[in-house]
Amino acid sequence: MKIGIFSLTLAYMLSQFYRAFLAVLSPVLKDDLGISADDLATASGAWFLAFAIMQIPIGAALDRVGPRLTAAVLHAIGAAGAALFALAQGPAQIQVAMALIGVGCAPVLMASYYIFARIYPAAIFATLAAFIIAIGNLGNIAASVPLAWSIDAYGWRATVWGMAAVTFVVAGLVLITVRDPERLPPGPKGSLLDLLRMWQLWPIMIMMAACYAPGASLRGLWVGPYYADVFGADAGRIGQVSLVMGLAMIAGNFAYGPMDRVFGTRKGVIIGGNLVVLGAFLALWVWPDSAGWTPLVMIVLIGAFGATFPVVMAHGRAFLPANMVGRGVTLINLFGIGAAGLVQVATGRIHAAGEGLAAPAQYASVFLFLAGVTAVGLVIYAFAQDRTD
Protein backbone atom coordinates (compact mmCIF):
# COMPACT_ATOMS: atom_id res chain seq x y z
CA MET A 1 0.00 0.00 0.00
CA LYS A 2 2.92 2.38 0.62
CA ILE A 3 3.91 2.51 -3.06
CA GLY A 4 0.28 3.18 -3.93
CA ILE A 5 0.16 6.10 -1.47
CA PHE A 6 3.38 7.38 -3.06
CA SER A 7 1.71 7.33 -6.49
CA LEU A 8 -1.35 9.13 -5.16
CA THR A 9 0.94 11.69 -3.55
CA LEU A 10 2.59 12.33 -6.93
CA ALA A 11 -0.88 12.80 -8.41
CA TYR A 12 -1.76 15.20 -5.61
CA MET A 13 1.43 17.18 -6.29
CA LEU A 14 0.16 17.63 -9.85
CA SER A 15 -3.22 18.70 -8.49
CA GLN A 16 -1.52 21.39 -6.41
CA PHE A 17 0.54 22.44 -9.42
CA TYR A 18 -2.46 22.88 -11.69
CA ARG A 19 -4.54 24.83 -9.19
CA ALA A 20 -1.68 27.33 -8.76
CA PHE A 21 0.11 27.59 -12.11
CA LEU A 22 -2.14 30.26 -13.64
CA ALA A 23 -0.65 32.89 -11.32
CA VAL A 24 2.79 32.48 -12.95
CA LEU A 25 1.40 31.93 -16.46
CA SER A 26 -0.72 35.09 -16.30
CA PRO A 27 1.83 37.49 -17.92
CA VAL A 28 2.64 35.20 -20.88
CA LEU A 29 -0.99 34.24 -21.47
CA LYS A 30 -1.87 37.92 -21.51
CA ASP A 31 0.90 38.69 -24.02
CA ASP A 32 0.38 35.68 -26.30
CA LEU A 33 -3.38 35.16 -26.19
CA GLY A 34 -4.74 38.46 -24.85
CA ILE A 35 -6.16 36.76 -21.75
CA SER A 36 -7.12 39.20 -18.97
CA ALA A 37 -7.09 38.72 -15.21
CA ASP A 38 -10.88 38.29 -15.33
CA ASP A 39 -10.53 35.55 -17.99
CA LEU A 40 -8.03 33.82 -15.73
CA ALA A 41 -10.41 34.09 -12.80
CA THR A 42 -13.07 32.33 -14.87
CA ALA A 43 -10.60 29.64 -15.98
CA SER A 44 -9.43 29.07 -12.42
CA GLY A 45 -13.04 28.95 -11.28
CA ALA A 46 -13.75 26.33 -13.97
CA TRP A 47 -11.02 24.12 -12.47
CA PHE A 48 -12.50 24.40 -8.99
CA LEU A 49 -16.11 24.00 -10.05
CA ALA A 50 -15.38 20.92 -12.19
CA PHE A 51 -13.37 19.51 -9.28
CA ALA A 52 -16.28 20.20 -6.92
CA ILE A 53 -19.01 18.77 -9.17
CA MET A 54 -17.06 15.52 -9.40
CA GLN A 55 -16.91 15.02 -5.63
CA ILE A 56 -20.36 13.42 -5.33
CA PRO A 57 -19.83 10.71 -8.00
CA ILE A 58 -16.26 10.21 -6.78
CA GLY A 59 -17.52 9.60 -3.23
CA ALA A 60 -19.89 6.89 -4.47
CA ALA A 61 -17.13 5.39 -6.63
CA LEU A 62 -14.68 5.23 -3.73
CA ASP A 63 -17.20 3.34 -1.58
CA ARG A 64 -18.37 1.02 -4.37
CA VAL A 65 -15.54 0.71 -6.93
CA GLY A 66 -12.48 1.60 -4.87
CA PRO A 67 -9.74 4.25 -5.10
CA ARG A 68 -7.52 2.56 -7.72
CA LEU A 69 -9.74 2.79 -10.81
CA THR A 70 -11.47 5.95 -9.62
CA ALA A 71 -8.23 7.91 -9.36
CA ALA A 72 -6.40 6.41 -12.36
CA VAL A 73 -9.13 6.86 -14.98
CA LEU A 74 -10.01 10.41 -14.00
CA HIS A 75 -6.37 11.47 -13.72
CA ALA A 76 -5.86 10.38 -17.34
CA ILE A 77 -8.68 12.78 -18.29
CA GLY A 78 -6.68 15.50 -16.55
CA ALA A 79 -3.72 14.70 -18.80
CA ALA A 80 -5.96 15.26 -21.83
CA GLY A 81 -7.00 18.60 -20.36
CA ALA A 82 -3.36 19.66 -20.00
CA ALA A 83 -2.77 18.75 -23.66
CA LEU A 84 -5.73 20.93 -24.68
CA PHE A 85 -4.29 23.78 -22.59
CA ALA A 86 -0.99 23.51 -24.50
CA LEU A 87 -2.92 23.82 -27.78
CA ALA A 88 -5.18 26.68 -26.67
CA GLN A 89 -5.64 29.74 -28.87
CA GLY A 90 -7.96 31.78 -26.66
CA PRO A 91 -9.82 32.11 -23.34
CA ALA A 92 -12.57 29.59 -24.13
CA GLN A 93 -10.11 26.75 -24.77
CA ILE A 94 -8.16 27.63 -21.64
CA GLN A 95 -11.37 27.45 -19.61
CA VAL A 96 -12.42 24.07 -21.05
CA ALA A 97 -8.90 22.74 -20.50
CA MET A 98 -8.92 23.87 -16.88
CA ALA A 99 -12.28 22.16 -16.33
CA LEU A 100 -10.90 18.86 -17.69
CA ILE A 101 -7.79 19.20 -15.54
CA GLY A 102 -10.08 19.80 -12.55
CA VAL A 103 -11.93 16.55 -13.29
CA GLY A 104 -8.59 14.73 -13.42
CA CYS A 105 -7.34 16.17 -10.14
CA ALA A 106 -10.63 15.68 -8.29
CA PRO A 107 -10.19 12.11 -6.93
CA VAL A 108 -6.55 11.88 -5.87
CA LEU A 109 -6.56 13.42 -2.39
CA MET A 110 -9.88 11.86 -1.47
CA ALA A 111 -8.62 8.45 -2.63
CA SER A 112 -5.73 8.83 -0.21
CA TYR A 113 -8.04 9.94 2.60
CA TYR A 114 -10.33 6.99 1.92
CA ILE A 115 -7.40 4.61 2.33
CA PHE A 116 -6.23 6.38 5.51
CA ALA A 117 -9.72 6.21 7.02
CA ARG A 118 -10.12 2.53 6.20
CA ILE A 119 -6.76 1.07 7.27
CA TYR A 120 -5.20 3.45 9.87
CA PRO A 121 -6.31 4.43 13.41
CA ALA A 122 -8.70 7.39 13.50
CA ALA A 123 -6.50 9.21 16.04
CA ILE A 124 -3.74 9.78 13.47
CA PHE A 125 -6.00 10.72 10.55
CA ALA A 126 -5.24 14.45 10.87
CA THR A 127 -1.49 13.81 10.91
CA LEU A 128 -1.62 11.58 7.82
CA ALA A 129 -3.98 14.00 6.07
CA ALA A 130 -1.68 16.93 6.80
CA PHE A 131 1.41 15.00 5.76
CA ILE A 132 0.13 14.20 2.27
CA ILE A 133 -1.00 17.80 1.78
CA ALA A 134 2.39 19.09 2.94
CA ILE A 135 4.26 16.80 0.55
CA GLY A 136 1.74 17.45 -2.20
CA ASN A 137 2.37 21.17 -1.84
CA LEU A 138 5.71 20.58 -3.52
CA GLY A 139 3.55 20.84 -6.63
CA ASN A 140 2.64 24.31 -5.43
CA ILE A 141 6.38 25.04 -5.22
CA ALA A 142 6.89 23.68 -8.75
CA ALA A 143 4.25 26.16 -9.93
CA SER A 144 6.38 29.09 -8.75
CA VAL A 145 10.06 29.75 -9.55
CA PRO A 146 10.65 26.41 -11.36
CA LEU A 147 7.67 27.07 -13.63
CA ALA A 148 8.92 30.59 -14.35
CA TRP A 149 12.35 29.18 -15.25
CA SER A 150 10.81 26.58 -17.56
CA ILE A 151 8.67 29.19 -19.31
CA ASP A 152 11.74 31.36 -19.90
CA ALA A 153 13.81 28.41 -21.16
CA TYR A 154 11.29 26.44 -23.25
CA GLY A 155 8.18 28.58 -23.63
CA TRP A 156 4.83 28.07 -21.95
CA ARG A 157 3.40 25.64 -24.53
CA ALA A 158 6.33 23.22 -24.33
CA THR A 159 6.20 23.44 -20.54
CA VAL A 160 2.51 22.54 -20.41
CA TRP A 161 3.03 19.72 -22.94
CA GLY A 162 5.65 18.31 -20.58
CA MET A 163 3.22 18.49 -17.67
CA ALA A 164 0.56 16.70 -19.74
CA ALA A 165 3.00 13.83 -20.35
CA VAL A 166 3.94 13.64 -16.65
CA THR A 167 0.25 13.59 -15.69
CA PHE A 168 -0.47 10.67 -18.01
CA VAL A 169 2.49 8.69 -16.63
CA VAL A 170 1.34 9.28 -13.05
CA ALA A 171 -2.16 8.08 -13.95
CA GLY A 172 -0.55 4.83 -15.12
CA LEU A 173 1.42 4.53 -11.88
CA VAL A 174 -1.78 4.92 -9.85
CA LEU A 175 -3.46 2.17 -11.89
CA ILE A 176 -0.51 -0.21 -11.39
CA THR A 177 0.44 0.44 -7.75
CA VAL A 178 -2.68 1.39 -5.75
CA ARG A 179 -4.42 -1.44 -3.89
CA ASP A 180 -8.02 -1.11 -2.80
CA PRO A 181 -8.79 -1.74 0.90
CA GLU A 182 -10.75 -4.87 1.72
CA ARG A 183 -14.45 -4.67 0.98
CA LEU A 184 -16.73 -4.00 3.93
CA PRO A 185 -19.20 -6.78 4.77
CA PRO A 186 -22.75 -6.29 3.45
CA GLY A 187 -24.76 -3.81 5.48
CA PRO A 188 -26.73 -0.59 5.22
CA LYS A 189 -25.32 1.50 2.39
CA GLY A 190 -26.61 4.88 3.46
CA SER A 191 -27.08 7.86 1.17
CA LEU A 192 -25.98 11.42 0.66
CA LEU A 193 -29.21 12.54 2.33
CA ASP A 194 -28.19 10.64 5.48
CA LEU A 195 -25.00 12.71 5.59
CA LEU A 196 -26.85 15.97 4.95
CA ARG A 197 -29.17 15.18 7.87
CA MET A 198 -26.21 15.12 10.27
CA TRP A 199 -26.37 18.59 11.80
CA GLN A 200 -22.86 18.15 13.26
CA LEU A 201 -21.38 18.25 9.75
CA TRP A 202 -22.91 21.54 8.60
CA PRO A 203 -20.74 24.04 10.53
CA ILE A 204 -17.70 21.91 9.67
CA MET A 205 -18.52 21.94 5.96
CA ILE A 206 -19.07 25.70 6.03
CA MET A 207 -15.75 26.15 7.81
CA MET A 208 -14.11 24.01 5.14
CA ALA A 209 -15.36 26.49 2.55
CA ALA A 210 -14.21 29.48 4.58
CA CYS A 211 -10.77 28.15 5.49
CA TYR A 212 -9.85 26.86 2.05
CA ALA A 213 -11.36 29.18 -0.56
CA PRO A 214 -9.69 32.51 0.39
CA GLY A 215 -6.14 31.15 0.55
CA ALA A 216 -6.62 29.04 -2.57
CA SER A 217 -7.94 32.09 -4.42
CA LEU A 218 -4.95 34.18 -3.40
CA ARG A 219 -2.28 31.56 -4.18
CA GLY A 220 -3.93 30.07 -7.24
CA LEU A 221 -4.82 33.32 -8.97
CA TRP A 222 -4.61 36.76 -7.40
CA VAL A 223 -1.05 36.83 -6.10
CA GLY A 224 0.20 37.05 -9.70
CA PRO A 225 -2.00 39.86 -11.08
CA TYR A 226 -1.76 41.70 -7.72
CA TYR A 227 2.03 41.87 -7.79
CA ALA A 228 2.08 42.61 -11.53
CA ASP A 229 -0.48 45.43 -11.45
CA VAL A 230 0.37 47.06 -8.11
CA PHE A 231 4.14 46.52 -7.90
CA GLY A 232 5.08 46.01 -11.57
CA ALA A 233 6.42 42.49 -10.93
CA ASP A 234 7.50 40.24 -13.80
CA ALA A 235 7.03 36.47 -14.00
CA GLY A 236 10.28 35.84 -12.11
CA ARG A 237 9.29 37.97 -9.12
CA ILE A 238 5.77 36.57 -9.12
CA GLY A 239 7.33 33.11 -9.06
CA GLN A 240 9.43 34.09 -6.04
CA VAL A 241 6.40 35.39 -4.11
CA SER A 242 4.43 32.26 -5.05
CA LEU A 243 7.35 30.12 -3.89
CA VAL A 244 7.46 31.82 -0.49
CA MET A 245 3.71 31.39 -0.02
CA GLY A 246 3.95 27.76 -1.11
CA LEU A 247 6.70 27.09 1.43
CA ALA A 248 4.57 28.73 4.12
CA MET A 249 1.68 26.42 3.21
CA ILE A 250 3.92 23.36 3.49
CA ALA A 251 5.22 24.48 6.90
CA GLY A 252 1.67 25.17 8.05
CA ASN A 253 0.43 21.73 7.05
CA PHE A 254 3.27 19.98 8.86
CA ALA A 255 2.65 22.11 11.95
CA TYR A 256 -1.12 21.56 12.00
CA GLY A 257 -0.89 17.76 11.63
CA PRO A 258 -0.43 16.81 15.31
CA MET A 259 -2.00 19.92 16.87
CA ASP A 260 -5.37 18.31 17.62
CA ARG A 261 -3.58 15.74 19.78
CA VAL A 262 -1.24 18.30 21.35
CA PHE A 263 -4.01 20.70 22.41
CA GLY A 264 -6.85 18.20 22.75
CA THR A 265 -9.14 20.19 20.47
CA ARG A 266 -9.73 20.53 16.76
CA LYS A 267 -12.17 23.40 16.95
CA GLY A 268 -9.81 25.61 18.93
CA VAL A 269 -6.90 24.96 16.57
CA ILE A 270 -9.03 25.79 13.51
CA ILE A 271 -10.50 28.98 14.98
CA GLY A 272 -7.12 30.26 16.18
CA GLY A 273 -5.42 29.77 12.84
CA ASN A 274 -8.18 31.37 10.81
CA LEU A 275 -8.37 34.42 13.05
CA VAL A 276 -4.78 35.11 11.98
CA VAL A 277 -5.82 34.68 8.34
CA LEU A 278 -8.68 37.14 8.84
CA GLY A 279 -6.30 39.72 10.29
CA ALA A 280 -3.86 39.29 7.39
CA PHE A 281 -6.56 39.81 4.74
CA LEU A 282 -7.79 42.91 6.56
CA ALA A 283 -4.24 44.26 6.58
CA LEU A 284 -3.97 43.73 2.80
CA TRP A 285 -7.30 45.54 2.43
CA VAL A 286 -6.11 48.55 4.44
CA TRP A 287 -2.59 48.67 2.93
CA PRO A 288 -2.78 47.03 -0.54
CA ASP A 289 0.13 49.09 -1.92
CA SER A 290 2.27 49.16 1.19
CA ALA A 291 5.96 49.41 0.47
CA GLY A 292 8.50 46.95 1.82
CA TRP A 293 7.79 43.51 3.22
CA THR A 294 4.26 44.07 4.55
CA PRO A 295 2.30 42.47 1.65
CA LEU A 296 4.63 39.45 1.54
CA VAL A 297 4.42 38.95 5.31
CA MET A 298 0.61 38.99 5.13
CA ILE A 299 0.67 36.50 2.25
CA VAL A 300 2.98 34.21 4.24
CA LEU A 301 0.66 34.39 7.27
CA ILE A 302 -2.32 33.46 5.09
CA GLY A 303 -0.38 30.53 3.63
CA ALA A 304 0.86 29.17 6.95
CA PHE A 305 -2.05 29.80 9.31
CA GLY A 306 -4.67 29.06 6.65
CA ALA A 307 -3.47 25.48 6.21
CA THR A 308 -6.24 24.08 8.45
CA PHE A 309 -7.79 21.92 5.71
CA PRO A 310 -6.60 18.57 7.15
CA VAL A 311 -7.74 19.44 10.69
CA VAL A 312 -11.18 20.44 9.41
CA MET A 313 -11.33 17.20 7.41
CA ALA A 314 -10.34 15.19 10.50
CA HIS A 315 -13.04 16.99 12.50
CA GLY A 316 -15.66 15.97 9.95
CA ARG A 317 -14.23 12.44 9.60
CA ALA A 318 -14.85 11.89 13.32
CA PHE A 319 -18.63 11.93 12.69
CA LEU A 320 -18.68 9.65 9.61
CA PRO A 321 -19.88 6.00 9.73
CA ALA A 322 -17.44 3.48 8.22
CA ASN A 323 -19.74 2.56 5.32
CA MET A 324 -19.92 6.19 4.17
CA VAL A 325 -16.34 7.38 4.52
CA GLY A 326 -15.85 7.89 0.78
CA ARG A 327 -19.03 9.90 0.33
CA GLY A 328 -18.45 11.75 3.59
CA VAL A 329 -14.93 13.02 2.92
CA THR A 330 -15.82 13.98 -0.65
CA LEU A 331 -18.91 15.86 0.56
CA ILE A 332 -16.78 17.87 2.98
CA ASN A 333 -14.21 18.44 0.25
CA LEU A 334 -17.00 19.57 -2.08
CA PHE A 335 -17.70 22.53 0.18
CA GLY A 336 -14.05 23.60 0.17
CA ILE A 337 -13.38 23.16 -3.53
CA GLY A 338 -16.82 24.35 -4.65
CA ALA A 339 -16.51 27.48 -2.56
CA ALA A 340 -13.05 28.10 -4.03
CA GLY A 341 -14.50 27.97 -7.54
CA LEU A 342 -17.33 30.34 -6.66
CA VAL A 343 -14.93 32.68 -4.90
CA GLN A 344 -12.65 32.74 -7.96
CA VAL A 345 -15.55 33.79 -10.15
CA ALA A 346 -16.89 36.29 -7.58
CA THR A 347 -13.52 37.95 -7.07
CA GLY A 348 -13.10 38.18 -10.84
CA ARG A 349 -16.39 40.09 -11.01
CA ILE A 350 -15.37 42.30 -8.07
CA HIS A 351 -12.04 43.08 -9.74
CA ALA A 352 -13.76 43.86 -13.06
CA ALA A 353 -16.31 46.11 -11.32
CA GLY A 354 -13.43 48.29 -10.12
CA GLU A 355 -12.21 48.99 -13.65
CA GLY A 356 -11.18 52.62 -13.85
CA LEU A 357 -10.00 52.71 -10.24
CA ALA A 358 -6.35 52.64 -9.28
CA ALA A 359 -4.97 49.10 -9.15
CA PRO A 360 -4.51 49.07 -5.32
CA ALA A 361 -8.19 49.96 -4.85
CA GLN A 362 -9.26 47.14 -7.18
CA TYR A 363 -7.30 44.58 -5.20
CA ALA A 364 -8.34 46.03 -1.85
CA SER A 365 -11.94 45.13 -2.77
CA VAL A 366 -10.87 41.57 -3.53
CA PHE A 367 -9.04 41.26 -0.19
CA LEU A 368 -12.02 42.66 1.73
CA PHE A 369 -14.31 40.08 0.13
CA LEU A 370 -11.90 37.26 1.06
CA ALA A 371 -11.75 38.58 4.62
CA GLY A 372 -15.55 38.54 4.72
CA VAL A 373 -15.69 34.90 3.61
CA THR A 374 -13.28 33.97 6.41
CA ALA A 375 -15.24 35.95 9.01
CA VAL A 376 -18.61 34.41 8.10
CA GLY A 377 -17.13 30.92 8.31
CA LEU A 378 -15.67 31.59 11.74
CA VAL A 379 -18.97 32.86 13.12
CA ILE A 380 -20.88 29.78 11.94
CA TYR A 381 -18.14 27.36 12.98
CA ALA A 382 -18.22 28.75 16.51
CA PHE A 383 -21.40 26.66 16.97
CA ALA A 384 -19.73 23.38 15.89
CA GLN A 385 -19.47 20.40 18.22
CA ASP A 386 -15.82 19.71 18.97
CA ARG A 387 -14.61 16.12 18.72
CA THR A 388 -11.24 14.38 18.81
CA ASP A 389 -10.45 10.67 18.45
C-alpha positions in Angstrom: 0.0 0.0 0.0 2.9 2.4 0.6 3.9 2.5 -3.1 0.3 3.2 -3.9 0.2 6.1 -1.5 3.4 7.4 -3.1 1.7 7.3 -6.5 -1.4 9.1 -5.2 0.9 11.7 -3.5 2.6 12.3 -6.9 -0.9 12.8 -8.4 -1.8 15.2 -5.6 1.4 17.2 -6.3 0.2 17.6 -9.8 -3.2 18.7 -8.5 -1.5 21.4 -6.4 0.5 22.4 -9.4 -2.5 22.9 -11.7 -4.5 24.8 -9.2 -1.7 27.3 -8.8 0.1 27.6 -12.1 -2.1 30.3 -13.6 -0.6 32.9 -11.3 2.8 32.5 -12.9 1.4 31.9 -16.5 -0.7 35.1 -16.3 1.8 37.5 -17.9 2.6 35.2 -20.9 -1.0 34.2 -21.5 -1.9 37.9 -21.5 0.9 38.7 -24.0 0.4 35.7 -26.3 -3.4 35.2 -26.2 -4.7 38.5 -24.8 -6.2 36.8 -21.8 -7.1 39.2 -19.0 -7.1 38.7 -15.2 -10.9 38.3 -15.3 -10.5 35.5 -18.0 -8.0 33.8 -15.7 -10.4 34.1 -12.8 -13.1 32.3 -14.9 -10.6 29.6 -16.0 -9.4 29.1 -12.4 -13.0 29.0 -11.3 -13.8 26.3 -14.0 -11.0 24.1 -12.5 -12.5 24.4 -9.0 -16.1 24.0 -10.1 -15.4 20.9 -12.2 -13.4 19.5 -9.3 -16.3 20.2 -6.9 -19.0 18.8 -9.2 -17.1 15.5 -9.4 -16.9 15.0 -5.6 -20.4 13.4 -5.3 -19.8 10.7 -8.0 -16.3 10.2 -6.8 -17.5 9.6 -3.2 -19.9 6.9 -4.5 -17.1 5.4 -6.6 -14.7 5.2 -3.7 -17.2 3.3 -1.6 -18.4 1.0 -4.4 -15.5 0.7 -6.9 -12.5 1.6 -4.9 -9.7 4.2 -5.1 -7.5 2.6 -7.7 -9.7 2.8 -10.8 -11.5 5.9 -9.6 -8.2 7.9 -9.4 -6.4 6.4 -12.4 -9.1 6.9 -15.0 -10.0 10.4 -14.0 -6.4 11.5 -13.7 -5.9 10.4 -17.3 -8.7 12.8 -18.3 -6.7 15.5 -16.5 -3.7 14.7 -18.8 -6.0 15.3 -21.8 -7.0 18.6 -20.4 -3.4 19.7 -20.0 -2.8 18.8 -23.7 -5.7 20.9 -24.7 -4.3 23.8 -22.6 -1.0 23.5 -24.5 -2.9 23.8 -27.8 -5.2 26.7 -26.7 -5.6 29.7 -28.9 -8.0 31.8 -26.7 -9.8 32.1 -23.3 -12.6 29.6 -24.1 -10.1 26.8 -24.8 -8.2 27.6 -21.6 -11.4 27.5 -19.6 -12.4 24.1 -21.0 -8.9 22.7 -20.5 -8.9 23.9 -16.9 -12.3 22.2 -16.3 -10.9 18.9 -17.7 -7.8 19.2 -15.5 -10.1 19.8 -12.6 -11.9 16.6 -13.3 -8.6 14.7 -13.4 -7.3 16.2 -10.1 -10.6 15.7 -8.3 -10.2 12.1 -6.9 -6.5 11.9 -5.9 -6.6 13.4 -2.4 -9.9 11.9 -1.5 -8.6 8.4 -2.6 -5.7 8.8 -0.2 -8.0 9.9 2.6 -10.3 7.0 1.9 -7.4 4.6 2.3 -6.2 6.4 5.5 -9.7 6.2 7.0 -10.1 2.5 6.2 -6.8 1.1 7.3 -5.2 3.5 9.9 -6.3 4.4 13.4 -8.7 7.4 13.5 -6.5 9.2 16.0 -3.7 9.8 13.5 -6.0 10.7 10.5 -5.2 14.5 10.9 -1.5 13.8 10.9 -1.6 11.6 7.8 -4.0 14.0 6.1 -1.7 16.9 6.8 1.4 15.0 5.8 0.1 14.2 2.3 -1.0 17.8 1.8 2.4 19.1 2.9 4.3 16.8 0.6 1.7 17.4 -2.2 2.4 21.2 -1.8 5.7 20.6 -3.5 3.5 20.8 -6.6 2.6 24.3 -5.4 6.4 25.0 -5.2 6.9 23.7 -8.7 4.3 26.2 -9.9 6.4 29.1 -8.7 10.1 29.8 -9.5 10.7 26.4 -11.4 7.7 27.1 -13.6 8.9 30.6 -14.3 12.4 29.2 -15.3 10.8 26.6 -17.6 8.7 29.2 -19.3 11.7 31.4 -19.9 13.8 28.4 -21.2 11.3 26.4 -23.2 8.2 28.6 -23.6 4.8 28.1 -22.0 3.4 25.6 -24.5 6.3 23.2 -24.3 6.2 23.4 -20.5 2.5 22.5 -20.4 3.0 19.7 -22.9 5.6 18.3 -20.6 3.2 18.5 -17.7 0.6 16.7 -19.7 3.0 13.8 -20.3 3.9 13.6 -16.7 0.2 13.6 -15.7 -0.5 10.7 -18.0 2.5 8.7 -16.6 1.3 9.3 -13.0 -2.2 8.1 -14.0 -0.6 4.8 -15.1 1.4 4.5 -11.9 -1.8 4.9 -9.9 -3.5 2.2 -11.9 -0.5 -0.2 -11.4 0.4 0.4 -7.7 -2.7 1.4 -5.7 -4.4 -1.4 -3.9 -8.0 -1.1 -2.8 -8.8 -1.7 0.9 -10.8 -4.9 1.7 -14.4 -4.7 1.0 -16.7 -4.0 3.9 -19.2 -6.8 4.8 -22.8 -6.3 3.4 -24.8 -3.8 5.5 -26.7 -0.6 5.2 -25.3 1.5 2.4 -26.6 4.9 3.5 -27.1 7.9 1.2 -26.0 11.4 0.7 -29.2 12.5 2.3 -28.2 10.6 5.5 -25.0 12.7 5.6 -26.8 16.0 5.0 -29.2 15.2 7.9 -26.2 15.1 10.3 -26.4 18.6 11.8 -22.9 18.1 13.3 -21.4 18.3 9.8 -22.9 21.5 8.6 -20.7 24.0 10.5 -17.7 21.9 9.7 -18.5 21.9 6.0 -19.1 25.7 6.0 -15.7 26.2 7.8 -14.1 24.0 5.1 -15.4 26.5 2.6 -14.2 29.5 4.6 -10.8 28.1 5.5 -9.8 26.9 2.0 -11.4 29.2 -0.6 -9.7 32.5 0.4 -6.1 31.1 0.6 -6.6 29.0 -2.6 -7.9 32.1 -4.4 -4.9 34.2 -3.4 -2.3 31.6 -4.2 -3.9 30.1 -7.2 -4.8 33.3 -9.0 -4.6 36.8 -7.4 -1.1 36.8 -6.1 0.2 37.0 -9.7 -2.0 39.9 -11.1 -1.8 41.7 -7.7 2.0 41.9 -7.8 2.1 42.6 -11.5 -0.5 45.4 -11.4 0.4 47.1 -8.1 4.1 46.5 -7.9 5.1 46.0 -11.6 6.4 42.5 -10.9 7.5 40.2 -13.8 7.0 36.5 -14.0 10.3 35.8 -12.1 9.3 38.0 -9.1 5.8 36.6 -9.1 7.3 33.1 -9.1 9.4 34.1 -6.0 6.4 35.4 -4.1 4.4 32.3 -5.0 7.4 30.1 -3.9 7.5 31.8 -0.5 3.7 31.4 0.0 3.9 27.8 -1.1 6.7 27.1 1.4 4.6 28.7 4.1 1.7 26.4 3.2 3.9 23.4 3.5 5.2 24.5 6.9 1.7 25.2 8.0 0.4 21.7 7.1 3.3 20.0 8.9 2.6 22.1 11.9 -1.1 21.6 12.0 -0.9 17.8 11.6 -0.4 16.8 15.3 -2.0 19.9 16.9 -5.4 18.3 17.6 -3.6 15.7 19.8 -1.2 18.3 21.3 -4.0 20.7 22.4 -6.9 18.2 22.8 -9.1 20.2 20.5 -9.7 20.5 16.8 -12.2 23.4 17.0 -9.8 25.6 18.9 -6.9 25.0 16.6 -9.0 25.8 13.5 -10.5 29.0 15.0 -7.1 30.3 16.2 -5.4 29.8 12.8 -8.2 31.4 10.8 -8.4 34.4 13.1 -4.8 35.1 12.0 -5.8 34.7 8.3 -8.7 37.1 8.8 -6.3 39.7 10.3 -3.9 39.3 7.4 -6.6 39.8 4.7 -7.8 42.9 6.6 -4.2 44.3 6.6 -4.0 43.7 2.8 -7.3 45.5 2.4 -6.1 48.5 4.4 -2.6 48.7 2.9 -2.8 47.0 -0.5 0.1 49.1 -1.9 2.3 49.2 1.2 6.0 49.4 0.5 8.5 46.9 1.8 7.8 43.5 3.2 4.3 44.1 4.6 2.3 42.5 1.7 4.6 39.5 1.5 4.4 39.0 5.3 0.6 39.0 5.1 0.7 36.5 2.2 3.0 34.2 4.2 0.7 34.4 7.3 -2.3 33.5 5.1 -0.4 30.5 3.6 0.9 29.2 7.0 -2.1 29.8 9.3 -4.7 29.1 6.6 -3.5 25.5 6.2 -6.2 24.1 8.4 -7.8 21.9 5.7 -6.6 18.6 7.2 -7.7 19.4 10.7 -11.2 20.4 9.4 -11.3 17.2 7.4 -10.3 15.2 10.5 -13.0 17.0 12.5 -15.7 16.0 9.9 -14.2 12.4 9.6 -14.9 11.9 13.3 -18.6 11.9 12.7 -18.7 9.6 9.6 -19.9 6.0 9.7 -17.4 3.5 8.2 -19.7 2.6 5.3 -19.9 6.2 4.2 -16.3 7.4 4.5 -15.8 7.9 0.8 -19.0 9.9 0.3 -18.5 11.8 3.6 -14.9 13.0 2.9 -15.8 14.0 -0.7 -18.9 15.9 0.6 -16.8 17.9 3.0 -14.2 18.4 0.2 -17.0 19.6 -2.1 -17.7 22.5 0.2 -14.0 23.6 0.2 -13.4 23.2 -3.5 -16.8 24.3 -4.6 -16.5 27.5 -2.6 -13.1 28.1 -4.0 -14.5 28.0 -7.5 -17.3 30.3 -6.7 -14.9 32.7 -4.9 -12.7 32.7 -8.0 -15.6 33.8 -10.2 -16.9 36.3 -7.6 -13.5 37.9 -7.1 -13.1 38.2 -10.8 -16.4 40.1 -11.0 -15.4 42.3 -8.1 -12.0 43.1 -9.7 -13.8 43.9 -13.1 -16.3 46.1 -11.3 -13.4 48.3 -10.1 -12.2 49.0 -13.6 -11.2 52.6 -13.9 -10.0 52.7 -10.2 -6.4 52.6 -9.3 -5.0 49.1 -9.1 -4.5 49.1 -5.3 -8.2 50.0 -4.9 -9.3 47.1 -7.2 -7.3 44.6 -5.2 -8.3 46.0 -1.9 -11.9 45.1 -2.8 -10.9 41.6 -3.5 -9.0 41.3 -0.2 -12.0 42.7 1.7 -14.3 40.1 0.1 -11.9 37.3 1.1 -11.7 38.6 4.6 -15.6 38.5 4.7 -15.7 34.9 3.6 -13.3 34.0 6.4 -15.2 35.9 9.0 -18.6 34.4 8.1 -17.1 30.9 8.3 -15.7 31.6 11.7 -19.0 32.9 13.1 -20.9 29.8 11.9 -18.1 27.4 13.0 -18.2 28.7 16.5 -21.4 26.7 17.0 -19.7 23.4 15.9 -19.5 20.4 18.2 -15.8 19.7 19.0 -14.6 16.1 18.7 -11.2 14.4 18.8 -10.5 10.7 18.5 
